[in-house]
């Protein structure tokens, strides 16, 4: 979509350029991009990657880590494994025609990275205990009087389901540093972009997945850009932010902002299908959440089409807003509905309560700034009165 | 409390058709009351009529997320109807949510859920819910959402647009000479002649 010109690159100021420039100028820096679901984080990361690619002396590797491995369990090392795989592929493509030292390094690192990613079989020596034996030797016993050999499977970091094991990550760090040295000989630095980490909605899970791996990457002087869940901006999780050079918050674009309407017009191939008034209403119902704006518009257009209408009608916009609002409503209990009414009536939100913070994390509440929270407009349109909610 | 729109199977199938075969679209369909997963087969037939490709019906009972990912990506471009979510835990939905990117594919995905299953998804999988957007429908029985007058009106519209009458459409369908446009499929369904599709 970026190449097709369907994306407005200055939608959040020049955020992607700020991210990319800092990553480029400060090797080893670590920046987080924080925003609610559907706020356009991936687009900003892809724009940053595109900018970095256009720069001499920068090698950027974009990795949607949740597409490559299961991060739902605790799996230290998965980010390094993903990075290693992408780095190896880059180096292989870059130095495949070269002979000598580069080729040797590529070959030697291949096995180490493969084993780290996908696991290996190890043979280990098991000494017999000092006390007298009262059992027959096992089949794998090589008849050594002091002990025996046995094999064991060491799982890889990218082979789901991921077991909760700990390893010394420094060994893979040394392997990666050899590949990085090849790139640095070409006067380039590496920036790794991890997308998908914001899916770890709970701060503790996010930290568990990144802590050790990011430390190794910092030691390797690899700059990191990564998405993070919005929950790290609030409550006790705020201290997580202090470990990073910069935490960028990507807030929704206010519904009244003309730029938001431009997003829609850029994506709509036939502008005559959508009146000015309905563009404005779609923007309002989206609350400035970009993915919601796109799906609301698509659903309204689809509804008009199946009804045989020649343009998107008012009722099509209302239909799509009701569908989206109902999706946000589903799964909410009376307490959360009460909290939403409190927010709607008083503009106050107690984010110290986990059930209330969840409303923010799941996008029922939209954050326009650190003090400006509002109920998602599509949800607000279908939000039942508290008495009605209790009787359901 | 607000509920999702009820749409007949042919209309849902038409939405999938409109988006194109490689649209990366995800839908959630809520089983008609009392029908459970028994309604999948007629829906799959409707879908095949519109897409010209038989959808794969995949029961995910007992699957880990990785099993689901492997099955969805092999092949990655056919329409798939997923069943068997109703007994899954919130933890399973959370895993699906974290791994959403791994499940993305060019072919459409249809989650066939109970009303409870939809609530679980909306509670534990906000990223999946966001990806689906408003494409959540209660599957109605054939044409059930249209009143007789609406049905007659739609048939009048189709006849005026194509300058044909109902008998001609049926004759052409019987002779296998009906044009491939989805409107003719809709026309036959509205006439109660889905057997000719």
Interface residues (C-beta under 8 A of the other chain):
Chain A: X37 X38 X64 X66 X67 X68 X70 X71 X72 X160 X161 X195 X196 X199 X200 X201 X291 X292 X295 X296 X298 X299 X302 X305 X306 X308 X319 X320 X322 X323 X324 X325 X326 X327 X328 X329 X330 X331 X361 X362 X363 X382 X384 X388 X389 X392
Chain B: X1 X2 X3 X4 X5 X11 X14 X15 X18 X19 X64 X65 X66 X94 X95 X97 X98 X99 X100 X101 X102 X104 X118 X119 X120 X121 X122 X123 X126 X127 X129 X130 X131 X132 X133 X134 X135 X136 X154 X157 X161
